[in-house]
Amino acid sequence: MHIMRAILLMILAMALLALSDVFIKLSSQVLSPGYVMFGLSVGGTLCFMLIAKWQGANLLSQDALHPWVLARSALEIMGGLGLVLSIGLIPLSLFAAIMQMAPLVVTLGAAVFLKEPVGLRRWLAIFAGIVGMLLVIKPGTEGFEPAALFAVMGVCGLGLRDLITRLSPAHIPSISLATWGFAATIPIGVGLILLAEAPTGVTPITLWHMGAGIVVTALGYYAVTQAMRMAPAAIVSPFRYTRLIFTMSLGILIFGERPDSLTLLGAAIILSAGLYALYRERKLALEQNRARVRSGR
C-alpha cells in the first residue's frame, strides 16, 4: 500500500513540476529571467522555511556551511539558472526531452567522481542517452537552438546536485538542504535583475502566473522528497519520466508546439536509456543484497 501511494505521489509531483514549467514560461513572456528566478527563489525559500518550521528542522545550524552542502547549493544555482533561462527561450517539448538526462547524469557522475563501478551495459545506456540528446539539440543543423545549451547546463547542475546530496551528512534533514539550496539562488536573481531593464506590461495575470509557479514548484519538490522516503528509490524513480509526458503534452496544448521527428526520436532514446539504467541499478542492488544475505549465513 505504501509503495502504491509513493508511486502515485511521484506521478503527482511530476504533474506539478510540469505545471511549474508552464507557469515559468508564461511568466517569462513578460518578466526577465532575473525577476522569474528571484520570485521562484524567494517564494520557494519561504515555502520551505514554513515546512522546516513545521518539521522542527534547524535552518540556522552550522551544517549549512558544510563543504558538501555548499557544493550542493552551488549546483542548485547552476541548475536553477539553466532551467529558468532555457524554459523562457526554447519550446517546452525540447526542454522536457533534455531534462530527462538527469538520471544518466547521476550515473555518469557517480562513475567519474565517486569511482562507483558502472558496468558496460550502463555505459552503453549513458552513451545512448547522449546520442538521444544530440538528436534533440541538433548541433550543426538549421534546427539547432543555442539556448538549448542552457537546458544542458540545467540538467547537469540538477543531476550533479542529486549526486552531491548522497554525500551530504545523513543527519541533515532533506527540507534543510532544499531550503538552503533555494536560498542560495536568491542573489543570482538579484544580480540578473540589476543587469536587466525594468519589465513593462506587467498585469495581474502575470503576477498570478508567477505566484502559481512558486506554489506548484514548492509542492512538486516536496512531493518528490516524500515519495522517495515512502518507498525504495529503485521502484519510485522510474516514474520521474512521466514528467516528459506531462510537459510535452502541456507544451502542445497550451503553446501549440509541434515537436519534430528528431526531437521525438531523441526523447524516446533518452527515456529508454534512462529506464534501462535504472533497471540495471535495481538488479545489481538486488544481487548485492542476496550476496550479503548468503555471506551472513
Backbone bond lengths (Angstrom), bond angles and torsions (degrees), N, CA, C in turn:
res aa  C-N    CA-C-N  psi(-1)  N-CA   C-N-CA  omega(-1)  CA-C   N-CA-C  phi
1 M - - - 1.469 - - 1.525 111.12 -
2 H 1.354 116.19 -43.19 1.458 119.92 179.04 1.525 111.06 -63.88
3 I 1.336 116.06 -36.97 1.461 119.82 -179.46 1.524 110.49 -65.43
4 M 1.335 117.73 -44.48 1.463 120.55 179.07 1.526 110.76 -63.19
5 R 1.326 117.38 -39.98 1.461 120.59 178.52 1.530 110.20 -64.44
6 A 1.332 116.48 -38.89 1.459 120.48 179.33 1.531 110.72 -65.24
7 I 1.331 116.72 -41.34 1.467 120.88 178.59 1.525 110.53 -63.22
8 L 1.331 116.68 -46.63 1.466 120.53 179.46 1.525 111.02 -63.63
9 L 1.335 116.32 -36.26 1.463 120.05 179.10 1.528 110.71 -68.03
10 M 1.334 116.83 -37.71 1.464 120.03 177.40 1.534 110.77 -65.76
11 I 1.329 117.04 -41.71 1.463 120.27 177.91 1.527 110.11 -62.88
12 L 1.345 116.79 -42.43 1.461 120.76 176.38 1.522 110.51 -60.80
13 A 1.324 116.75 -41.73 1.464 120.92 179.57 1.525 110.81 -60.45
14 M 1.331 117.11 -42.50 1.460 120.33 -179.91 1.527 111.75 -67.27
15 A 1.339 116.30 -34.96 1.467 119.93 175.89 1.531 110.10 -65.33
16 L 1.329 116.83 -41.40 1.460 121.02 178.60 1.532 111.19 -64.95
17 L 1.318 117.40 -41.41 1.459 120.36 179.81 1.528 111.45 -69.96
18 A 1.337 116.76 -31.19 1.471 119.78 173.88 1.525 110.09 -65.50
19 L 1.337 116.61 -41.17 1.463 120.33 174.98 1.532 110.45 -63.09
20 S 1.323 116.17 -37.04 1.460 120.32 176.37 1.527 110.52 -58.73
21 D 1.331 116.53 -43.84 1.473 120.58 177.71 1.529 110.49 -58.22
22 V 1.327 116.45 -41.95 1.467 120.88 -179.37 1.533 110.70 -64.01
23 F 1.332 116.78 -47.38 1.462 120.05 -177.85 1.527 111.59 -66.92
24 I 1.330 116.70 -34.82 1.461 119.60 176.65 1.527 110.13 -64.72
25 K 1.327 116.33 -41.98 1.473 119.93 179.62 1.532 111.08 -66.15
26 L 1.328 116.56 -42.33 1.466 120.00 178.08 1.527 110.62 -62.56
27 S 1.326 116.94 -41.67 1.468 120.64 178.68 1.523 110.98 -65.68
28 S 1.345 116.20 -36.80 1.464 120.92 -177.11 1.518 112.55 -69.29
29 Q 1.333 117.69 -14.94 1.461 120.01 177.36 1.524 111.71 -71.63
30 V 1.329 117.15 -18.74 1.465 122.25 -179.73 1.526 111.51 -118.34
31 L 1.332 116.54 -42.54 1.459 121.91 -175.54 1.527 111.08 -95.34
32 S 1.323 116.53 148.46 1.466 120.86 175.50 1.523 109.42 -73.01
33 P 1.344 117.56 160.77 1.476 120.04 -179.46 1.521 113.50 -55.05
34 G 1.336 117.31 -32.19 1.459 119.96 -179.84 1.514 112.53 -63.31
35 Y 1.332 116.41 -45.21 1.464 120.36 179.32 1.529 110.90 -66.04
36 V 1.340 116.28 -39.40 1.468 119.96 179.29 1.523 110.14 -64.18
37 M 1.329 116.07 -47.00 1.466 119.52 -178.38 1.523 110.87 -66.52
38 F 1.327 117.09 -40.06 1.458 120.35 179.40 1.528 110.42 -63.46
39 G 1.318 116.61 -43.74 1.463 120.19 179.67 1.514 112.23 -62.86
40 L 1.340 116.59 -45.57 1.467 120.46 178.74 1.525 111.17 -64.66
41 S 1.334 116.42 -40.44 1.461 120.65 -177.22 1.524 111.32 -65.77
42 V 1.338 116.17 -49.61 1.462 120.25 -178.56 1.523 110.41 -67.27
43 G 1.340 116.36 -47.14 1.465 119.90 -179.46 1.518 112.65 -62.05
44 G 1.346 116.10 -44.98 1.462 119.84 179.08 1.513 112.18 -64.64
45 T 1.344 116.23 -40.72 1.463 119.91 178.91 1.524 111.25 -61.54
46 L 1.333 116.80 -44.33 1.463 120.79 179.33 1.530 111.46 -63.08
47 C 1.352 116.02 -41.80 1.474 119.56 178.36 1.526 111.04 -61.35
48 F 1.342 115.95 -44.57 1.460 119.69 -178.61 1.522 111.68 -70.57
49 M 1.337 117.27 -31.00 1.463 119.76 176.44 1.532 110.64 -64.00
50 L 1.328 116.19 -38.60 1.468 119.96 177.62 1.524 110.85 -65.41
51 I 1.350 115.71 -42.87 1.467 119.63 178.62 1.523 110.42 -64.74
52 A 1.348 115.97 -40.83 1.469 120.54 179.74 1.528 110.51 -62.60
53 K 1.319 116.49 -41.04 1.461 119.68 178.20 1.519 110.88 -63.88
54 W 1.336 116.09 -41.07 1.465 121.86 178.60 1.525 111.04 -61.95
55 Q 1.359 116.06 -38.64 1.458 120.49 -179.11 1.528 112.92 -85.42
56 G 1.309 117.28 -7.46 1.459 120.34 179.44 1.519 114.35 79.65
57 A 1.335 117.52 21.26 1.466 120.94 179.88 1.524 110.51 -78.44
58 N 1.329 116.94 142.53 1.453 122.67 -179.54 1.529 109.78 -94.41
59 L 1.331 116.65 104.37 1.462 120.86 -177.27 1.526 112.80 -81.57
60 L 1.324 117.72 -12.14 1.465 121.83 -179.62 1.526 112.20 -95.63
61 S 1.317 116.51 13.95 1.459 121.20 -178.62 1.530 111.15 -69.35
62 Q 1.328 115.46 151.98 1.466 121.57 175.28 1.524 111.73 -64.02
63 D 1.331 116.18 -14.89 1.466 119.86 178.98 1.527 111.60 -60.58
64 A 1.326 117.04 -21.93 1.468 120.15 179.22 1.526 111.49 -63.49
65 L 1.334 117.21 -20.36 1.466 121.75 -178.74 1.524 112.17 -101.44
66 H 1.343 116.82 6.96 1.468 119.79 176.71 1.534 109.03 -61.76
67 P 1.336 118.19 138.91 1.475 120.50 -176.49 1.524 113.99 -52.99
68 W 1.340 118.17 -41.56 1.458 119.93 -179.72 1.527 111.42 -69.97
69 V 1.316 116.77 -33.39 1.470 120.27 177.24 1.531 109.58 -67.71
70 L 1.327 116.83 -41.99 1.466 120.72 177.94 1.527 110.78 -64.38
71 A 1.331 116.22 -40.07 1.462 120.03 177.90 1.529 110.57 -64.20
72 R 1.331 115.91 -40.24 1.461 120.58 177.97 1.531 110.92 -62.49
73 S 1.324 116.38 -41.85 1.459 120.64 179.66 1.529 111.05 -64.95
74 A 1.342 116.47 -38.46 1.464 120.23 178.05 1.531 110.64 -62.62
75 L 1.327 116.70 -40.74 1.458 120.60 178.07 1.527 111.01 -70.40
76 E 1.328 116.88 -31.09 1.472 120.60 174.71 1.532 109.70 -61.93
77 I 1.329 116.46 -40.27 1.465 121.30 177.24 1.529 110.06 -62.21
78 M 1.327 115.79 -48.83 1.466 120.93 -179.73 1.525 110.92 -59.30
79 G 1.338 116.28 -46.78 1.458 120.16 -178.73 1.515 112.90 -67.83
80 G 1.341 116.31 -44.26 1.460 119.69 -179.52 1.513 112.51 -64.21
81 L 1.322 117.32 -41.06 1.462 121.18 178.95 1.526 110.81 -63.92
82 G 1.332 116.38 -45.70 1.464 119.75 178.23 1.509 112.00 -62.26
83 L 1.333 116.65 -38.90 1.465 121.77 -179.50 1.527 110.86 -64.27
84 V 1.329 117.39 -50.64 1.465 120.85 -176.81 1.529 111.10 -64.39
85 L 1.336 117.11 -44.54 1.461 120.50 -179.11 1.527 111.55 -63.87
86 S 1.325 116.79 -43.51 1.468 119.65 -175.87 1.524 112.28 -70.95
87 I 1.332 117.72 -41.19 1.468 119.92 -179.67 1.524 110.60 -60.67
88 G 1.337 116.70 -37.35 1.455 119.73 -178.93 1.519 113.84 -73.81
89 L 1.343 117.65 -20.12 1.459 120.24 -170.89 1.526 115.33 -112.10
90 I 1.334 117.97 -22.12 1.467 119.33 -176.82 1.529 110.21 -123.71
91 P 1.343 117.39 162.92 1.470 119.72 178.02 1.525 111.64 -60.41
92 L 1.327 116.31 146.79 1.466 120.60 -179.46 1.529 111.29 -61.27
93 S 1.326 117.23 -35.68 1.467 120.00 -179.36 1.519 110.87 -62.84
94 L 1.328 116.93 -38.88 1.463 121.62 177.65 1.524 110.13 -67.80
95 F 1.319 116.10 -44.95 1.465 121.58 177.79 1.525 111.14 -59.54
96 A 1.333 116.48 -45.96 1.466 120.87 -177.15 1.521 111.48 -62.14
97 A 1.324 116.70 -40.89 1.467 120.13 -178.89 1.527 111.17 -64.38
98 I 1.334 116.84 -43.88 1.462 120.33 -179.14 1.524 111.15 -65.95
99 M 1.331 116.92 -39.49 1.461 120.64 -176.69 1.523 112.85 -65.96
100 Q 1.322 117.88 -18.01 1.464 119.62 178.44 1.525 112.64 -73.13
101 M 1.334 116.38 -2.69 1.470 120.30 176.36 1.522 112.29 -76.66
102 A 1.332 117.78 -9.62 1.471 120.99 -172.62 1.531 113.87 -53.10
103 P 1.363 119.88 -49.67 1.468 118.81 179.75 1.529 113.04 -60.49
104 L 1.336 116.71 -34.98 1.461 119.72 178.81 1.524 110.75 -70.96
105 V 1.345 116.64 -33.81 1.466 120.43 175.48 1.526 110.12 -63.00
106 V 1.339 116.07 -39.81 1.468 120.35 178.25 1.529 110.20 -62.27
107 T 1.342 116.83 -45.85 1.462 120.91 179.40 1.521 111.14 -62.27
108 L 1.344 116.57 -44.28 1.459 121.15 179.14 1.528 110.73 -63.78
109 G 1.328 117.00 -43.62 1.455 120.73 179.61 1.515 112.25 -64.40
110 A 1.335 116.86 -37.78 1.461 121.00 178.66 1.521 110.48 -63.75
111 A 1.328 116.45 -37.37 1.466 120.25 179.85 1.520 111.91 -72.50
112 V 1.329 116.89 -41.90 1.474 121.19 -174.67 1.523 111.92 -79.28
113 F 1.330 116.54 -46.86 1.468 120.04 -172.14 1.533 113.62 -94.10
114 L 1.341 116.59 -34.97 1.464 119.62 -178.01 1.529 112.05 -99.92
115 K 1.323 116.09 -3.84 1.471 121.66 179.64 1.528 112.09 58.24
116 E 1.342 116.63 30.29 1.461 119.65 175.55 1.525 109.24 -72.69
117 P 1.337 117.63 141.61 1.467 119.25 -179.11 1.523 111.99 -67.61
118 V 1.313 116.05 128.04 1.464 122.13 177.00 1.517 107.28 -126.93
119 G 1.314 115.78 118.77 1.458 120.48 -176.57 1.518 113.35 -73.64
120 L 1.339 115.24 172.99 1.460 121.76 -177.20 1.537 111.80 -58.32
121 R 1.338 116.56 -39.93 1.462 118.88 -176.68 1.512 111.69 -64.75
122 R 1.326 117.37 -39.98 1.469 119.04 178.99 1.531 111.38 -72.49
123 W 1.329 116.99 -32.32 1.469 119.11 173.71 1.523 110.16 -62.95
124 L 1.319 116.56 -40.10 1.466 120.18 177.52 1.529 110.86 -65.09
125 A 1.340 116.27 -37.01 1.470 120.09 177.34 1.522 110.14 -64.17
126 I 1.336 117.74 -41.91 1.465 121.80 177.91 1.519 110.00 -62.34
127 F 1.343 116.15 -45.02 1.472 120.67 179.20 1.528 110.30 -61.61
128 A 1.333 116.78 -43.44 1.464 120.31 178.48 1.524 110.75 -61.93
129 G 1.343 117.05 -40.10 1.461 120.68 177.89 1.513 111.91 -61.95
130 I 1.347 116.99 -40.87 1.460 120.82 177.86 1.526 110.65 -63.99
131 V 1.340 116.38 -41.42 1.472 120.11 176.65 1.529 110.10 -60.68
132 G 1.329 115.77 -44.20 1.459 119.72 178.55 1.521 111.37 -60.45
133 M 1.339 116.66 -41.45 1.460 119.93 179.57 1.524 111.10 -65.08
134 L 1.324 117.42 -37.31 1.462 120.38 177.69 1.524 111.01 -65.53
135 L 1.334 116.92 -35.90 1.464 120.19 176.29 1.526 110.99 -65.01
136 V 1.324 115.93 -35.91 1.468 120.73 179.06 1.526 110.76 -70.84
137 I 1.334 117.09 -44.25 1.465 121.26 -175.74 1.530 111.88 -77.92
138 K 1.336 116.42 -35.56 1.475 122.47 178.95 1.526 113.37 60.84
139 P 1.317 118.98 52.28 1.477 119.27 -179.99 1.523 111.24 -62.82
140 G 1.345 115.89 142.53 1.455 120.59 177.77 1.516 115.03 80.54
141 T 1.333 117.49 4.20 1.469 120.71 179.01 1.527 109.79 -115.87
142 E 1.335 115.88 171.60 1.467 120.11 178.48 1.527 111.60 -66.07
143 G 1.328 116.75 -24.94 1.458 120.23 -179.05 1.519 114.12 -83.46
144 F 1.330 116.66 -0.22 1.470 120.12 -178.47 1.519 110.75 -69.88
145 E 1.326 116.34 129.76 1.463 122.16 175.02 1.520 108.04 -113.54
146 P 1.341 117.69 109.84 1.472 120.21 -178.16 1.521 113.37 -53.75
147 A 1.343 117.23 -31.63 1.465 120.38 -178.85 1.525 111.76 -64.70
148 A 1.349 117.55 -16.76 1.466 120.25 177.29 1.519 111.15 -63.54
149 L 1.344 116.27 -22.00 1.469 119.83 178.52 1.524 111.00 -66.76
150 F 1.338 117.34 -24.31 1.467 119.52 174.32 1.535 110.11 -65.13
151 A 1.340 115.89 -36.18 1.466 119.43 177.76 1.520 110.25 -67.05
152 V 1.342 116.59 -37.67 1.474 120.44 176.19 1.527 109.52 -62.80
153 M 1.338 116.66 -42.89 1.462 120.31 176.38 1.524 110.22 -60.15
154 G 1.324 116.11 -42.16 1.457 120.58 -179.34 1.516 112.52 -63.48
155 V 1.329 116.45 -46.41 1.468 119.03 -177.12 1.521 110.80 -68.77
156 C 1.333 117.79 -34.22 1.479 120.11 176.82 1.529 110.15 -67.24
157 G 1.342 116.32 -42.99 1.454 119.55 179.35 1.513 112.76 -62.89
158 L 1.334 116.79 -47.15 1.463 120.62 -177.54 1.529 111.56 -71.36
159 G 1.346 116.83 -36.18 1.458 119.41 178.16 1.521 111.70 -65.69
160 L 1.335 116.42 -44.90 1.465 119.91 178.65 1.527 111.25 -69.84
161 R 1.347 116.49 -30.04 1.470 119.17 173.99 1.521 110.67 -60.10
162 D 1.339 116.41 -44.10 1.462 119.99 178.64 1.522 111.14 -63.23
163 L 1.339 115.64 -35.25 1.464 119.73 178.54 1.533 110.63 -67.14
164 I 1.325 116.82 -44.49 1.462 121.53 179.75 1.526 110.89 -63.77
165 T 1.340 116.49 -30.75 1.458 120.40 179.67 1.523 110.83 -57.26
166 R 1.332 117.22 -33.22 1.468 121.19 178.24 1.524 111.36 -62.78
167 L 1.349 116.23 -30.14 1.455 120.38 -175.30 1.521 112.82 -89.84
168 S 1.334 116.61 -11.63 1.459 119.91 179.55 1.529 109.33 -67.45
169 P 1.326 118.17 146.66 1.473 121.11 -179.56 1.524 111.51 -51.29
170 A 1.327 116.28 133.44 1.460 121.55 -173.84 1.520 113.40 -64.36
171 H 1.341 116.77 -24.42 1.459 119.07 -176.00 1.538 112.65 -78.38
172 I 1.339 117.73 -10.03 1.465 120.41 -179.78 1.529 109.37 -80.49
173 P 1.323 118.76 123.48 1.469 120.83 -179.32 1.536 111.75 -62.98
174 S 1.323 115.64 148.22 1.468 120.37 179.31 1.522 111.35 -59.41
175 I 1.328 116.82 -36.99 1.460 119.78 -177.60 1.525 111.20 -65.91
176 S 1.331 116.82 -31.10 1.465 119.80 177.30 1.529 110.13 -68.07
177 L 1.327 116.25 -44.34 1.463 119.84 178.09 1.520 110.84 -60.39
178 A 1.341 116.45 -43.43 1.457 120.92 -179.72 1.525 111.28 -63.19
179 T 1.338 116.91 -42.85 1.465 121.21 -178.79 1.520 110.85 -65.23
180 W 1.333 116.99 -47.05 1.461 120.42 179.90 1.530 110.99 -63.85
181 G 1.338 116.09 -37.67 1.459 119.71 179.66 1.515 111.74 -64.37
182 F 1.335 117.34 -46.63 1.463 120.78 179.10 1.533 110.65 -64.44
183 A 1.330 116.41 -41.61 1.470 120.15 -179.24 1.528 111.18 -62.03
184 A 1.323 117.36 -33.10 1.466 121.04 -178.54 1.524 112.21 -65.26
185 T 1.340 117.41 -23.41 1.470 119.95 -178.36 1.529 112.76 -84.79
186 I 1.338 117.94 -10.09 1.465 120.74 -178.10 1.532 111.74 -60.62
187 P 1.353 119.80 -48.83 1.474 119.10 179.96 1.531 113.21 -59.37
188 I 1.332 117.40 -32.14 1.461 119.96 179.04 1.528 109.96 -66.03
189 G 1.335 115.82 -41.49 1.463 119.54 176.81 1.518 111.25 -61.53
190 V 1.330 116.51 -42.68 1.470 120.82 178.65 1.526 110.33 -61.52
191 G 1.334 116.79 -44.19 1.463 120.96 179.72 1.517 112.35 -60.81
192 L 1.344 116.49 -42.30 1.465 120.10 179.15 1.529 111.49 -67.24
193 I 1.334 116.51 -35.00 1.463 120.17 177.91 1.530 110.20 -63.33
194 L 1.325 116.93 -42.02 1.460 121.16 -179.14 1.526 112.13 -65.10
195 L 1.334 116.35 -25.68 1.462 120.42 -178.95 1.526 112.72 -88.54
196 A 1.345 117.17 -11.59 1.459 120.93 -175.51 1.528 111.19 -108.71
197 E 1.322 114.96 161.64 1.461 120.37 175.77 1.523 109.77 -77.97
198 A 1.325 115.81 156.03 1.461 120.71 178.83 1.526 109.10 -63.69
199 P 1.338 118.14 137.00 1.468 120.44 -178.12 1.519 111.81 -68.24
200 T 1.318 115.39 149.55 1.464 122.01 175.61 1.522 108.48 -122.14
201 G 1.304 115.64 155.44 1.464 119.59 177.33 1.517 113.90 77.56
202 V 1.350 116.62 18.94 1.457 119.75 178.53 1.529 109.08 -72.46
203 T 1.306 116.83 128.15 1.462 122.86 -179.34 1.527 109.41 -121.54
204 P 1.331 117.09 167.72 1.466 119.01 176.29 1.522 113.13 -55.47
205 I 1.342 117.60 -33.00 1.466 119.68 -179.64 1.531 110.46 -67.10
206 T 1.355 116.56 -32.88 1.465 119.99 176.37 1.522 110.60 -63.62
207 L 1.328 115.41 -44.69 1.463 120.12 179.11 1.524 110.65 -65.69
208 W 1.336 116.59 -34.93 1.468 119.86 177.10 1.524 110.25 -65.21
209 H 1.331 116.90 -42.65 1.467 120.71 177.47 1.528 110.43 -59.28
210 M 1.344 115.54 -42.91 1.457 120.01 -178.95 1.521 110.60 -65.89
211 G 1.336 116.33 -45.23 1.467 120.06 179.57 1.515 112.08 -63.53
212 A 1.337 116.81 -42.62 1.460 120.65 178.96 1.527 110.80 -64.07
213 G 1.341 115.80 -37.75 1.461 119.59 177.78 1.519 112.08 -62.22
214 I 1.326 116.13 -40.51 1.467 120.82 178.69 1.526 110.23 -62.44
215 V 1.327 116.81 -46.95 1.466 121.24 -175.72 1.527 111.42 -65.19
216 V 1.343 117.38 -49.76 1.471 119.17 -176.18 1.528 111.11 -70.18
217 T 1.341 117.84 -30.37 1.470 120.00 176.29 1.520 110.32 -64.44
218 A 1.328 116.14 -47.80 1.468 120.39 -179.77 1.525 111.21 -63.59
219 L 1.342 116.57 -44.25 1.467 120.11 179.62 1.527 111.42 -64.23
220 G 1.334 116.80 -41.95 1.458 120.16 179.73 1.515 111.99 -64.62
221 Y 1.328 116.01 -43.41 1.463 121.67 178.86 1.525 109.96 -60.72
222 Y 1.315 115.77 -45.12 1.469 120.43 -178.36 1.528 110.62 -67.42
223 A 1.340 116.88 -39.48 1.465 120.93 179.81 1.528 111.16 -63.22
224 V 1.335 117.03 -37.63 1.470 120.42 176.70 1.521 110.00 -61.23
225 T 1.332 115.83 -46.27 1.471 120.39 -179.93 1.523 111.45 -59.21
226 Q 1.336 116.21 -44.96 1.455 120.51 -179.22 1.522 111.84 -66.13
227 A 1.333 116.84 -41.15 1.465 120.60 179.93 1.524 111.02 -62.63
228 M 1.340 116.73 -39.90 1.459 120.84 -179.09 1.520 111.50 -68.90
229 R 1.341 116.95 -23.70 1.459 120.07 178.83 1.521 112.24 -84.41
230 M 1.331 117.56 -22.85 1.457 121.42 -173.89 1.526 113.41 -85.05
231 A 1.334 117.20 -20.93 1.464 120.14 -176.79 1.522 109.30 -150.93
232 P 1.340 118.10 161.17 1.464 120.88 179.26 1.528 111.85 -57.38
233 A 1.326 116.09 141.29 1.463 121.20 -177.94 1.527 111.93 -59.09
234 A 1.331 117.53 -35.56 1.462 120.90 -178.43 1.526 111.87 -62.19
235 I 1.321 117.29 -27.47 1.464 121.20 179.27 1.517 111.61 -85.60
236 V 1.333 116.21 -40.65 1.461 120.80 -172.96 1.525 112.65 -84.36
237 S 1.334 118.25 -37.59 1.463 121.87 -172.41 1.529 114.82 -55.52
238 P 1.343 120.43 -40.06 1.471 118.65 -179.90 1.523 113.92 -56.36
239 F 1.312 117.77 -25.61 1.457 120.33 -177.90 1.526 111.92 -77.25
240 R 1.337 117.09 -4.83 1.458 120.27 171.54 1.527 110.65 -61.37
241 Y 1.330 116.14 -28.20 1.461 119.74 -176.15 1.532 113.15 -70.94
242 T 1.334 117.28 -9.84 1.462 118.25 175.15 1.529 110.55 -65.27
243 R 1.332 116.73 -19.70 1.472 118.95 177.18 1.516 111.08 -60.52
244 L 1.331 117.35 -34.75 1.462 120.97 178.48 1.525 110.06 -59.32
245 I 1.335 116.32 -44.75 1.467 120.74 -179.46 1.526 110.10 -65.69
246 F 1.338 116.48 -47.14 1.462 120.34 -178.75 1.532 111.77 -61.50
247 T 1.333 116.76 -49.32 1.462 120.19 -175.07 1.525 111.60 -67.77
248 M 1.326 117.44 -42.94 1.465 120.04 178.01 1.532 110.76 -62.05
249 S 1.325 115.88 -43.37 1.469 119.92 -179.07 1.526 110.99 -62.66
250 L 1.339 116.78 -43.21 1.461 120.19 179.52 1.532 111.09 -67.55
251 G 1.330 116.88 -35.73 1.462 119.73 176.43 1.513 111.98 -62.16
252 I 1.329 115.91 -39.81 1.470 120.75 179.08 1.527 110.71 -70.52
253 L 1.344 117.13 -44.79 1.468 121.12 -175.37 1.525 113.15 -72.98
254 I 1.335 117.31 -40.60 1.465 120.50 -173.06 1.527 112.52 -93.22
255 F 1.329 117.20 -40.47 1.464 120.15 -174.88 1.528 112.89 -106.37
256 G 1.333 116.83 1.31 1.458 120.13 177.57 1.517 114.24 66.48
257 E 1.329 117.43 27.29 1.461 120.41 -179.04 1.528 110.72 -70.63
258 R 1.311 115.07 150.58 1.459 121.37 177.53 1.525 108.51 -133.64
259 P 1.335 117.42 87.34 1.472 119.76 -179.01 1.521 110.92 -58.15
260 D 1.345 116.61 135.21 1.459 119.36 178.65 1.520 110.64 -78.05
261 S 1.319 115.49 174.69 1.469 120.97 -173.87 1.524 111.79 -64.74
262 L 1.346 117.63 -36.15 1.465 119.69 179.78 1.525 111.31 -67.16
263 T 1.337 116.66 -38.41 1.471 120.19 177.46 1.520 110.44 -63.09
264 L 1.330 116.45 -44.33 1.465 120.31 -179.71 1.528 110.93 -66.22
265 L 1.336 116.44 -40.94 1.464 120.25 178.80 1.523 110.39 -64.71
266 G 1.340 116.30 -45.87 1.457 119.88 179.29 1.515 112.01 -62.24
267 A 1.345 116.60 -40.96 1.464 120.48 178.18 1.523 110.94 -62.47
268 A 1.346 116.48 -40.68 1.466 120.51 179.61 1.528 110.92 -64.68
269 I 1.335 116.83 -38.97 1.470 120.52 179.12 1.531 110.31 -66.83
270 I 1.341 116.85 -44.46 1.467 120.79 178.67 1.522 110.24 -60.92
271 L 1.333 115.96 -44.77 1.459 120.90 179.94 1.522 111.21 -60.55
272 S 1.334 116.76 -46.91 1.467 121.21 -178.87 1.524 111.15 -65.06
273 A 1.333 116.37 -42.24 1.467 120.25 -179.53 1.524 110.79 -64.79
274 G 1.328 116.49 -42.82 1.464 119.69 -179.84 1.511 112.38 -64.90
275 L 1.320 116.63 -43.45 1.466 120.50 179.38 1.528 110.62 -64.82
276 Y 1.331 116.63 -38.88 1.466 119.24 179.65 1.532 110.73 -66.78
277 A 1.348 116.11 -40.65 1.469 119.33 178.47 1.525 110.60 -61.98
278 L 1.335 116.99 -41.28 1.459 120.52 177.74 1.532 111.18 -65.09
279 Y 1.337 115.77 -38.70 1.472 120.06 177.91 1.521 110.97 -62.34
280 R 1.334 116.27 -43.93 1.461 119.92 -179.92 1.530 111.24 -65.24
281 E 1.349 116.60 -40.70 1.460 119.94 178.64 1.524 110.80 -62.05
282 R 1.336 116.27 -41.13 1.466 119.81 179.80 1.531 110.45 -66.47
283 K 1.334 116.69 -42.04 1.463 120.43 -179.21 1.525 110.87 -64.15
284 L 1.332 116.63 -43.05 1.462 120.16 179.66 1.521 111.29 -65.56
285 A 1.345 116.16 -38.03 1.463 120.07 178.23 1.524 111.10 -63.06
286 L 1.337 116.48 -40.46 1.463 120.52 178.29 1.524 111.21 -64.93
287 E 1.338 116.28 -41.10 1.459 120.53 179.06 1.530 110.80 -64.18
288 Q 1.330 116.71 -39.97 1.465 120.33 178.89 1.535 110.97 -65.93
289 N 1.332 116.51 -38.40 1.465 120.12 177.70 1.521 111.52 -64.45
290 R 1.331 116.21 -42.45 1.467 119.96 178.03 1.525 110.39 -62.26
291 A 1.345 115.58 -39.94 1.467 119.61 -179.33 1.531 110.06 -64.20
292 R 1.338 117.45 -38.87 1.464 120.87 178.79 1.525 110.59 -65.47
293 V 1.343 115.48 -40.76 1.470 119.55 179.88 1.534 109.87 -62.58
294 R 1.353 116.62 -43.89 1.468 119.97 -179.41 1.535 110.66 -63.95
295 S 1.342 116.11 -42.19 1.459 119.45 -178.48 1.522 110.74 -67.22
296 G 1.350 116.02 -29.78 1.463 120.05 178.42 1.498 112.48 -70.11
297 R 1.302 115.37 -27.35 1.462 119.35 177.60 1.521 110.65 -71.67
